[in-house]
Amino acid sequence: MKPVPVLIVTGDGLNCERETAYAFQIAGAEPRLVHISDLLSGRTKLADYQILAFVGGFSNGDHLGAGTVQASRFRLQLRDELEHFAAAKKAMIGICNGFQTLVKLGMLPGPAKGAAAGGWTQTATITANDSGRFEDRWVHLLMNPSSPCVWTQGLKRLFLPVRHGEGKFFTDRPELLGELERSGRIVARYSDAACREAVMTYPENPAGSLGAVAGLCDAGGTVFGLMPHPEAYISPYSHPTWTRVRALGGELPCLGEGAEIFIRGVAYARGS
């Protein structure tokens, strides 16, 4: 199998790069940690990679709002390269702070399929949690089987942790939610424990996210962002009740549920 090179952006307050690199290694890719300054300066060429990952953390101290400064830097210094990367249908993922960055770049949710080019207009935001505090808890996600997202094909539900103070998806244009739903760009929603339906209640929806949105993709399905951390559940021993399962005689899976996202993303990149 041909190698799948993955560029993972690091530095300036980001802090989930090693877990993300491990997740991509498990999926069979070849991740490389690249400091943001090397990417923005051109010392590292984005075109040399098949997957781009924006990881979690607190880029630039979350000054001016989570992901805002990082989005501005990429917009000003790497816009052409990002546009070419996306136009080539290469896979891109943004997790937590990375999701915030993609939304504030305007890459997510992006224009509808078939719309004119120019998807850099910010149409939504991710802002402070309704609870007014940092949320660190596990959540159930209802996945959208109709979504074109290449990172989640076939997934119906996930159980992952969130770790954020600004995780509320919001738009001041109510009709946008309907547009996202019809186009399949809402990939994941916070749900009840049985994953029967999306919920707006706290703490199941920990940020009060509009439409219970936890993850989005662009119209083509190659750019994916989500607030929960799939890289934090690669090992079955990261599950909060693994000791109870073992004590009751249950069997642990070989991999945590978060690995499924990276496996699908790498499979797409290998076949594209």
C-alpha positions in Angstrom: 0.0 0.0 0.0 1.2 3.5 -0.8 2.1 5.7 2.2 -0.4 8.4 3.1 1.5 11.5 4.3 -0.3 13.5 7.0 0.6 17.0 8.0 -0.3 17.8 11.6 -0.1 21.5 12.5 1.7 22.2 15.9 2.9 25.1 18.0 1.6 28.3 19.4 -0.7 26.8 22.1 -1.8 23.6 20.3 -1.4 20.5 22.5 -3.0 17.4 21.0 -0.5 16.7 18.2 1.0 13.5 19.6 -2.3 11.8 20.3 -3.4 12.7 16.8 -0.2 11.4 15.2 -0.6 8.1 17.1 -4.2 7.9 15.8 -3.0 8.3 12.2 -0.2 5.8 12.7 -2.8 3.2 14.0 -4.8 3.9 10.8 -1.7 3.2 8.7 -0.7 6.7 7.7 2.7 8.5 8.0 2.1 11.6 10.1 4.5 14.5 10.5 4.4 17.2 13.1 5.0 20.5 11.5 5.2 23.8 13.4 2.8 26.4 12.1 5.7 28.8 11.4 7.3 26.3 9.0 4.0 25.9 7.1 3.2 29.5 6.9 6.7 30.5 5.8 6.7 27.9 3.0 9.6 25.9 4.5 7.1 23.0 4.5 4.9 22.6 1.4 1.3 21.6 2.0 1.1 20.2 -1.5 3.4 17.3 -0.4 0.7 15.9 1.8 -2.6 14.1 1.3 -4.2 14.9 4.7 -4.1 18.1 6.7 -5.0 18.0 10.4 -5.7 20.9 12.7 -5.5 19.7 16.2 -7.0 20.7 19.6 -5.5 23.0 22.1 -5.6 26.8 22.6 -4.0 28.3 19.5 -2.5 31.7 20.3 -4.0 31.5 23.8 -7.5 31.7 22.2 -7.1 35.5 22.1 -10.0 37.2 20.3 -11.9 33.9 20.5 -11.0 30.3 20.0 -9.3 29.7 16.6 -9.7 33.3 15.5 -6.0 34.3 15.3 -5.0 31.0 13.8 -7.7 31.3 11.2 -6.5 34.9 10.3 -3.0 33.7 9.9 -3.9 30.9 7.6 -6.2 33.2 5.6 -3.6 35.8 5.1 -0.5 33.6 4.5 -1.7 30.2 3.2 -5.0 30.9 1.4 -3.9 29.8 -2.1 -2.3 26.6 -0.8 -5.4 25.7 1.2 -7.7 26.4 -1.7 -5.6 24.1 -4.0 -5.5 21.4 -1.3 -9.3 21.5 -0.9 -9.9 21.7 -4.7 -7.9 18.6 -5.1 -10.3 16.8 -2.8 -7.6 16.0 -0.3 -8.8 15.2 3.2 -8.8 17.7 6.0 -9.8 17.4 9.6 -10.2 19.9 12.4 -10.7 18.7 16.0 -11.9 21.1 18.7 -9.6 24.1 18.3 -9.1 22.9 14.7 -12.8 22.9 14.1 -13.1 26.4 15.5 -10.3 27.4 13.1 -12.0 25.9 10.1 -15.3 27.6 10.9 -13.7 31.0 11.4 -11.7 30.5 8.2 -15.0 30.0 6.4 -14.1 26.6 5.1 -16.8 25.1 7.2 -19.7 24.8 6.7 -18.7 26.3 3.3 -20.9 27.0 0.3 -23.6 24.5 -0.9 -22.6 22.0 -3.5 -22.6 23.5 -6.9 -22.4 27.1 -5.5 -20.0 29.6 -7.0 -16.4 29.5 -5.6 -15.6 31.7 -2.7 -16.1 29.6 0.4 -14.1 31.8 2.6 -17.0 33.8 3.9 -17.7 33.0 7.6 -21.3 32.0 7.9 -21.2 30.6 11.5 -19.2 30.6 14.6 -18.3 28.5 17.6 -18.6 30.5 20.8 -18.7 30.3 24.6 -20.5 27.4 26.2 -24.0 28.2 27.6 -22.7 26.8 30.9 -20.2 29.6 31.2 -17.4 27.1 32.0 -15.0 24.7 30.6 -16.7 21.3 29.8 -14.7 18.1 30.2 -17.0 15.1 29.8 -17.9 12.2 27.5 -20.8 12.6 25.1 -22.9 10.5 22.8 -23.0 11.4 19.1 -25.7 10.6 16.7 -24.0 10.3 13.3 -25.6 11.2 10.0 -25.6 8.2 7.6 -26.6 10.5 4.7 -23.6 12.8 5.1 -21.0 12.8 2.3 -18.3 13.0 4.9 -15.5 10.7 3.9 -14.3 10.5 7.6 -17.5 9.0 8.9 -18.9 6.7 6.2 -21.0 3.9 7.8 -20.9 5.3 11.3 -24.2 5.5 13.2 -23.0 6.6 16.7 -19.9 7.4 18.6 -19.0 8.0 22.3 -16.2 10.5 22.6 -14.9 13.1 25.1 -15.2 16.9 24.8 -12.8 19.4 26.3 -13.7 22.9 25.5 -14.8 26.3 26.9 -16.0 27.5 23.5 -18.0 24.7 21.8 -21.3 26.3 20.9 -22.1 26.2 17.2 -24.1 29.2 16.3 -25.4 31.2 13.4 -27.6 34.2 13.3 -29.3 33.0 10.1 -31.8 30.4 11.2 -32.4 29.0 7.7 -28.7 28.0 7.5 -29.4 25.0 9.8 -32.0 23.7 7.3 -29.6 24.2 4.4 -26.9 22.2 6.3 -29.3 19.4 7.1 -30.6 19.1 3.5 -27.1 18.9 2.1 -25.9 16.4 4.7 -23.2 18.8 6.1 -24.3 18.2 9.7 -22.3 15.1 10.3 -22.6 14.6 14.1 -25.1 15.8 16.7 -25.1 15.5 20.5 -27.7 12.9 21.5 -29.2 10.9 24.3 -27.4 7.9 25.6 -29.3 5.5 23.3 -28.5 7.7 20.3 -32.2 7.9 19.4 -32.4 11.6 18.9 -30.4 14.8 19.0 -30.8 16.8 22.2 -30.5 20.4 23.4 -30.5 19.5 27.1 -27.4 19.9 29.3 -25.1 18.1 29.9 -25.8 15.8 26.9 -25.4 18.9 24.7 -22.5 20.4 26.8 -22.2 23.7 25.0 -25.8 24.4 24.1 -24.8 24.0 20.4 -27.5 25.2 18.0 -29.2 22.3 16.4 -27.2 20.0 18.7 -24.4 20.3 16.1 -21.2 18.6 17.1 -19.5 18.1 13.7 -19.8 19.5 10.2 -18.3 18.7 6.8 -18.1 20.7 3.6 -20.4 20.0 0.6 -17.8 17.6 -0.9 -17.3 15.7 2.3 -13.5 15.9 2.4 -13.2 18.8 5.0 -14.5 17.6 8.4 -14.6 19.4 11.8 -15.9 18.2 15.2 -15.7 19.4 18.7 -15.3 16.0 20.5 -11.8 14.5 20.5 -11.6 11.2 18.5 -7.8 11.0 19.2 -8.6 10.8 22.9 -10.3 7.4 22.4 -7.9 5.3 20.4 -7.1 2.9 23.2 -9.9 0.9 24.8 -8.3 1.7 28.1 -9.3 5.4 27.6 -13.0 4.5 28.0 -14.2 5.8 31.4 -15.8 2.5 32.4 -13.2 0.0 31.0 -12.4 -1.3 34.5 -16.0 -2.0 35.2 -16.5 -3.8 31.9 -13.4 -5.9 32.7 -14.6 -6.6 36.3 -18.0 -7.8 35.0 -16.4 -10.2 32.6 -16.9 -8.1 29.5 -14.5 -7.9 26.6 -12.8 -4.7 25.6 -12.6 -3.8 21.9 -9.2 -3.8 20.1 -9.5 -0.1 19.5 -11.5 2.8 20.8 -14.3 4.3 18.8 -12.3 7.4 17.8 -10.0 5.2 15.7 -12.8 4.7 13.2 -12.6 8.3 12.0 -8.9 8.1 11.3 -9.2 4.7 9.6 -11.8 6.1 7.2 -9.9 9.3 6.5 -6.8 7.4 5.7 -8.6 4.9 3.5 -10.1 7.7 1.5 -6.7 9.4 1.0 -5.1 6.1 0.0 -7.8 5.5 -2.7 -8.0 9.0 -4.0 
